[in-house]
């Protein structure tokens, strides 16, 4: 409760529990009414207001806060509030010299930020939709309120407005409220442009297609300033208001669309219309007719005219001599020369709405009608003497005549005969000339014809044959034969005073005088054949073939037999039957005597038979000892055996052999050899046998030259060898004198000899000197590298038995880093477990050899890393 209050303080002994007099300490307090600092927590850019709750009479106030704010007002304010005003504001109240304070925390609420947008500008009309967009800085908890022209409102974030009119254009406002109560607003301008009225559209349909038809298109629009754009079938486009398509074609049939457009800033508004019904119709004009005729033509024949155009067309013809026709393919028969000139035709197709139809272009064709000459008169000279017709080989004469001036002639007859002469002749006429001959009188391109029949009697055919060539002697006969038509007679003439009327002739025995030309002629119906000549050749019968008598060894591969002569024929007996041109091969599998027979043929004449003797002698059979195996430089004996006591031998190659002609020879090879022995018997026939001598690899044995042993040392002998058994001498000082690698520990210097033998019996020997030294040998390396490897420790190298008194190592400052009395121990490069640096170290050695001699040594060693 506000007012002045006095407090008296007393104390109590905490131990005795009695009240103590504290000299009546009195404290005075004045209690004022309480106060409370407050702020309105504004939105950014609003007014920040401060208030004090609980006023005190006579009090003064002082406010201060962020940004250097200070105010003596009771309720100060800040406008506009910014982010710098966020923080703690304090107020000091003073009443009668007494101060108290309070504070309030100011938080500036952020306002939302929204960006409006639209798809403006747009055209008016049912087909257009206004789309408004609001893009806030945050999408959490915000609400939206739109307002705009022509009474538009919406609480959607992105509303739309269909079926636009011009009044719908203008400024649209968006108000955004965030969940903290702060608001923001923004504006966007929407432009609505006027859409043209729907244009009118018409055409001159239907029209005929090219070459004459022109399509006319018409359009109009009540809106001023519009531009027109046409589209249609077959890729048609035009920017004219009333375009046309000259020489229009059928693919232009279809619906045409015209678009009326007005451009505005950024957009173009347009409206459309299309041709009514099925659109524009383009009727097909017939193709230019294709004209043909059978002209040029001769008078008195039929002139045929043809025209081809589009299917279902009608035709209209005009021509010389007042010719007209409505047929597609008219004709004029018989035609006369006044019909010569140019003919024309058009084709027409009729359609609904096209009264005169669609008419093609006019096609023209020149036609020529020439005069035809009068029929000519033709004759020939058959029949003629001596028979009813002319004979083959005579001259056929053809004659003609015509009353028309400037006429030319053409003859066509049998056997491919043609001629342009008025009165042609055929010299040495043949029977094939019999037949019909046609004479044509030609005037320009026109002609007339007549025909006659010609008969030519053929001379008889004659065919002669003979059996030429023939061979001289009584074994052959010359035969001549003639053949002709039935009823023919014959006359022969020939060498050696031959004359005969027989059809076939025979002459034997044959002599050389019968050679020459024989001629025969046949006669029939008074016509003689051409003489037939046959040349007869008489050849000499050859002598017998010459063949040598041959001798072969048994089992020899004999070649086919040969004889001197031509076309040798071989026979199994001395009878000339069953012969063959293939020379026989005599068999040689056994010793025997054989006979073969042959003849020779020269120019188709065969000799008398002759004989040939073949003798087959027996061959030896030789065998040789089996293959041998020797060590290098050893010898082996090779022996050949043959049942023939008079056989002699030949060995080859001669390399490493002691002899080449004996039954037994000695071989001392240095490498593998393959020998052949040839045995020859008393008939000179041979046989061969083969034998191989294999040479084993040489025994190899190498134990080295010498080795020195120090007291207490041994040496294991390990020869390089291919031997399998060994003997060492002397055996003293060896662990085993019959193995390849015994351990040697002689008491004195000794020369050891080893004898080795391979598994195939080849031998070798070698020796080695082992020297004994009574003095031990100690040595030191001059560097080492601690770690792993063969030189990882620094230690004494000893040969022989020795004892170590001490081995010491010092660094360059004299610090002893290693000491041992074990002669086999070494320094690993560390001191007290720490690796020592690279550098030079000093060592000292005191040792005694097995002979009792003292060994003192000192020096340097380099530690390398």
Secondary structure as GFF3:
##gff-version 3
##sequence-region A 1 865
A	DSSP	beta_strand	3	12	.	.	.	ID=ss1
A	DSSP	beta_strand	19	31	.	.	.	ID=ss2
A	DSSP	beta_strand	36	39	.	.	.	ID=ss3
A	DSSP	beta_strand	48	53	.	.	.	ID=ss4
A	DSSP	beta_strand	60	65	.	.	.	ID=ss5
A	DSSP	three_ten_helix	66	68	.	.	.	ID=ss6
A	DSSP	beta_strand	69	71	.	.	.	ID=ss7
A	DSSP	beta_strand	77	78	.	.	.	ID=ss8
A	DSSP	three_ten_helix	83	85	.	.	.	ID=ss9
A	DSSP	beta_strand	87	95	.	.	.	ID=ss10
A	DSSP	beta_strand	98	106	.	.	.	ID=ss11
A	DSSP	beta_strand	114	118	.	.	.	ID=ss12
A	DSSP	beta_strand	122	123	.	.	.	ID=ss13
A	DSSP	beta_strand	125	136	.	.	.	ID=ss14
A	DSSP	beta_strand	143	148	.	.	.	ID=ss15
A	DSSP	beta_strand	152	154	.	.	.	ID=ss16
A	DSSP	beta_strand	160	164	.	.	.	ID=ss17
A	DSSP	three_ten_helix	166	168	.	.	.	ID=ss18
A	DSSP	beta_strand	170	177	.	.	.	ID=ss19
A	DSSP	beta_strand	183	190	.	.	.	ID=ss20
A	DSSP	beta_strand	192	193	.	.	.	ID=ss21
A	DSSP	beta_strand	200	203	.	.	.	ID=ss22
A	DSSP	beta_strand	207	208	.	.	.	ID=ss23
A	DSSP	beta_strand	214	220	.	.	.	ID=ss24
A	DSSP	beta_strand	227	232	.	.	.	ID=ss25
A	DSSP	three_ten_helix	233	235	.	.	.	ID=ss26
A	DSSP	beta_strand	236	238	.	.	.	ID=ss27
A	DSSP	beta_strand	244	246	.	.	.	ID=ss28
A	DSSP	three_ten_helix	250	252	.	.	.	ID=ss29
A	DSSP	beta_strand	257	263	.	.	.	ID=ss30
A	DSSP	beta_strand	268	274	.	.	.	ID=ss31
A	DSSP	beta_strand	282	283	.	.	.	ID=ss32
A	DSSP	beta_strand	290	293	.	.	.	ID=ss33
A	DSSP	beta_strand	297	298	.	.	.	ID=ss34
A	DSSP	beta_strand	303	308	.	.	.	ID=ss35
A	DSSP	beta_strand	314	319	.	.	.	ID=ss36
A	DSSP	beta_strand	323	325	.	.	.	ID=ss37
A	DSSP	beta_strand	331	332	.	.	.	ID=ss38
A	DSSP	three_ten_helix	337	339	.	.	.	ID=ss39
A	DSSP	beta_strand	341	351	.	.	.	ID=ss40
A	DSSP	beta_strand	354	359	.	.	.	ID=ss41
A	DSSP	beta_strand	363	367	.	.	.	ID=ss42
A	DSSP	beta_strand	369	370	.	.	.	ID=ss43
A	DSSP	beta_strand	377	380	.	.	.	ID=ss44
A	DSSP	beta_strand	390	391	.	.	.	ID=ss45
A	DSSP	beta_strand	396	401	.	.	.	ID=ss46
A	DSSP	beta_strand	408	412	.	.	.	ID=ss47
A	DSSP	three_ten_helix	414	416	.	.	.	ID=ss48
A	DSSP	beta_strand	418	419	.	.	.	ID=ss49
A	DSSP	beta_strand	425	426	.	.	.	ID=ss50
A	DSSP	three_ten_helix	431	433	.	.	.	ID=ss51
A	DSSP	beta_strand	435	443	.	.	.	ID=ss52
A	DSSP	beta_strand	446	454	.	.	.	ID=ss53
A	DSSP	beta_strand	456	457	.	.	.	ID=ss54
A	DSSP	beta_strand	462	466	.	.	.	ID=ss55
A	DSSP	beta_strand	470	471	.	.	.	ID=ss56
A	DSSP	beta_strand	478	484	.	.	.	ID=ss57
A	DSSP	beta_strand	489	494	.	.	.	ID=ss58
A	DSSP	beta_strand	498	500	.	.	.	ID=ss59
A	DSSP	beta_strand	504	507	.	.	.	ID=ss60
A	DSSP	three_ten_helix	512	514	.	.	.	ID=ss61
A	DSSP	beta_strand	516	524	.	.	.	ID=ss62
A	DSSP	beta_strand	527	528	.	.	.	ID=ss63
A	DSSP	beta_strand	532	536	.	.	.	ID=ss64
A	DSSP	beta_strand	538	539	.	.	.	ID=ss65
A	DSSP	beta_strand	550	553	.	.	.	ID=ss66
A	DSSP	beta_strand	569	571	.	.	.	ID=ss67
A	DSSP	beta_strand	592	599	.	.	.	ID=ss68
A	DSSP	beta_strand	601	602	.	.	.	ID=ss69
A	DSSP	beta_strand	605	606	.	.	.	ID=ss70
A	DSSP	beta_strand	610	617	.	.	.	ID=ss71
A	DSSP	beta_strand	622	624	.	.	.	ID=ss72
A	DSSP	beta_strand	628	630	.	.	.	ID=ss73
A	DSSP	beta_strand	636	642	.	.	.	ID=ss74
A	DSSP	beta_strand	648	652	.	.	.	ID=ss75
A	DSSP	beta_strand	664	667	.	.	.	ID=ss76
A	DSSP	beta_strand	673	680	.	.	.	ID=ss77
A	DSSP	beta_strand	686	695	.	.	.	ID=ss78
A	DSSP	beta_strand	701	702	.	.	.	ID=ss79
A	DSSP	beta_strand	706	710	.	.	.	ID=ss80
A	DSSP	beta_strand	715	716	.	.	.	ID=ss81
A	DSSP	beta_strand	720	721	.	.	.	ID=ss82
A	DSSP	beta_strand	725	729	.	.	.	ID=ss83
A	DSSP	beta_strand	743	744	.	.	.	ID=ss84
A	DSSP	beta_strand	750	757	.	.	.	ID=ss85
A	DSSP	beta_strand	763	773	.	.	.	ID=ss86
A	DSSP	beta_strand	777	779	.	.	.	ID=ss87
A	DSSP	beta_strand	783	784	.	.	.	ID=ss88
A	DSSP	beta_strand	794	795	.	.	.	ID=ss89
A	DSSP	beta_strand	797	799	.	.	.	ID=ss90
A	DSSP	beta_strand	802	810	.	.	.	ID=ss91
A	DSSP	beta_strand	816	820	.	.	.	ID=ss92
A	DSSP	beta_strand	826	827	.	.	.	ID=ss93
A	DSSP	beta_strand	830	831	.	.	.	ID=ss94
A	DSSP	beta_strand	834	835	.	.	.	ID=ss95
A	DSSP	beta_strand	839	849	.	.	.	ID=ss96
A	DSSP	beta_strand	854	863	.	.	.	ID=ss97
###
